[in-house]
Amino acid sequence: MFKSSQYDTVMKRALMILAALLVVCFVLRMVACSVTKPEEDPKDSESESVSDEPTDEPTDSIQDSESDGDGESEQVPADSVILAPTEDAGQEYIDKIIFLGDSTTHTLDAFGKVPETQVWTGEAKTLALYTNIDQTKIVYPVTKELMTIGEAAAKAKPEYLVITLGLNGGVGDYFEERQFKVAYRKLINAIKENSPETRIILNNIFPVSSLIEGYKTINNPNINTANGWIYDLAEEFGLKYLNSRECLIDENGELRLDYSQPDGIHMQPAAADALLMYIRTHAYID
């Protein structure tokens, strides 16, 4: 038989052991509850996820994923600014267009692809994009008078005006975005002020071929950069952008050799035919 004192001692030890066990169980439970799976960072989850479903974001580019020739492509969103493919608008559409540009535009009437009266350019059959472009004189082909582009627009009130400028002056000389856009804005404003109903189409600068040599800044990467500036201006003024280069380039993003004159800049008659057909099938539709 345990004595009373011995019994009390045993009971105290048992209670102490039980209390210790309860403390250990409580601590273990708290540790288990604190070790949980970390939440995933939504950004990490998205970055590792690739959806096969198409998105609504436009992915077309100015050159339809063709290479610039330097391994890069000129990305421009496909939207209402760029003239999209249409049904053939026919020769009657071409007959309503005035073509304003430099010697590369002069190719059209030089080869008899359009009448001389539809091409506006300077006395030397060329035109440069400088900041005085709004005061530069062109030869008004109907009367052979010298007048500013604004004066010609006021006189002719063309239904459509395709502008292809920026090789002379812009790319070929200063090649600087701010001055390029300042000059182009003056030109657009002069036309809009004198012939507000004219539908203005900003055409890209034509590509050059691999035959070109002897020019410091005239090359396709610089031309593509300037074409991006022209697109910006079309978007800024709510005008249309004609991406005609895509009918002229080869797999390297250069002017096709069979379309190129020996200087690498000017085009052969076949290129003019391709250009006019492209314009007919990318018509300005209100």
Long-range contacts (C-beta under 8 A, 24 or more apart in sequence): 62-204, 62-224, 62-227, 62-228, 62-231, 62-243, 62-245, 62-246, 63-224, 63-243, 63-245, 63-246, 63-249, 63-253, 64-246, 66-246, 66-249, 66-251, 66-253, 67-251, 67-252, 67-253, 68-220, 68-221, 68-224, 68-253, 69-220, 69-221, 69-252, 69-253, 69-254, 70-220, 70-221, 72-221, 74-224, 74-225, 74-227, 74-228, 76-228, 76-231, 81-231, 81-234, 81-235, 81-239, 81-240, 81-241, 82-231, 82-240, 82-241, 82-243, 83-201, 83-240, 83-241, 83-242, 83-243, 83-282, 83-283, 83-284, 84-282, 85-281, 85-282, 86-281, 86-282, 86-283, 86-285, 87-281, 87-283, 88-277, 88-280, 88-281, 89-280, 89-281, 89-283, 90-280, 91-280, 93-160, 93-279, 93-280, 93-283, 94-276, 94-279, 94-280, 96-158, 96-159, 96-160, 97-158, 97-159, 97-160, 97-161, 97-162, 97-279, 98-156, 98-158, 98-160, 98-161, 98-162, 99-162, 99-164, 100-127, 100-138, 100-149, 100-161, 100-162, 100-163, 100-164, 100-165, 101-127, 101-162, 101-163, 101-164, 101-165, 101-203, 102-126, 102-127, 102-128, 102-164, 102-165, 102-167, 102-168, 103-168, 103-266, 104-164, 104-167, 104-206, 104-265, 104-266, 104-267, 105-164, 107-266, 107-267, 107-271, 107-272, 108-272, 108-275, 108-276, 111-269, 111-272, 113-269, 113-272, 113-273, 113-276, 114-276, 116-141, 117-141, 117-142, 120-149, 120-152, 126-168, 127-165, 127-168, 128-168, 128-169, 128-172, 128-173, 129-165, 129-166, 129-168, 129-169, 129-170, 129-180, 129-183, 129-184, 129-187, 130-169, 130-183, 131-179, 131-182, 131-183, 131-186, 133-165, 133-169, 133-183, 133-184, 133-186, 133-187, 134-186, 134-187, 134-189, 134-190, 148-190, 149-187, 149-190, 149-191, 150-190, 150-191, 150-193, 150-194, 151-194, 153-190, 153-191, 153-194, 153-195, 153-198, 154-194, 154-195, 156-195, 157-195, 157-197, 157-198, 158-195, 158-198, 159-197, 159-198, 159-199, 160-198, 160-199, 160-201, 160-284, 161-191, 161-195, 161-198, 161-199, 161-200, 161-201, 162-201, 162-203, 162-242, 162-279, 163-187, 163-200, 163-201, 163-202, 163-203, 164-203, 164-204, 164-205, 164-206, 165-205, 166-205, 166-226, 166-229, 166-230, 167-205, 167-206, 167-218, 167-223, 167-265, 170-205, 170-226, 171-205, 171-217, 171-218, 171-222, 171-223, 171-226, 172-215, 172-217, 172-218, 173-217, 175-217, 175-222, 175-226, 177-229, 180-226, 180-229, 181-229, 181-232, 181-233, 184-229, 184-230, 184-233, 185-233, 188-233, 188-237, 188-239, 192-237, 199-240, 199-284, 199-286, 200-237, 200-239, 200-240, 201-239, 201-240, 201-241, 201-242, 201-284, 202-230, 202-231, 202-233, 202-234, 202-239, 202-240, 202-241, 202-242, 203-230, 203-241, 203-242, 203-244, 204-230, 204-241, 204-242, 204-243, 204-244, 204-245, 205-230, 205-245, 206-244, 206-245, 206-248, 206-255, 206-267, 207-245, 207-248, 207-249, 207-253, 207-254, 207-255, 208-254, 208-255, 208-260, 208-264, 208-265, 209-254, 209-255, 209-256, 209-257, 209-259, 209-260, 209-264, 209-265, 210-252, 210-254, 210-257, 210-264, 211-257, 211-260, 211-262, 211-263, 211-264, 212-263, 212-264, 212-265, 213-264, 218-265, 220-253, 220-254, 224-253, 240-284, 242-279, 242-282, 243-282, 244-275, 244-278, 244-279, 244-282, 246-278, 247-274, 247-275, 247-277, 247-278, 248-274, 248-275
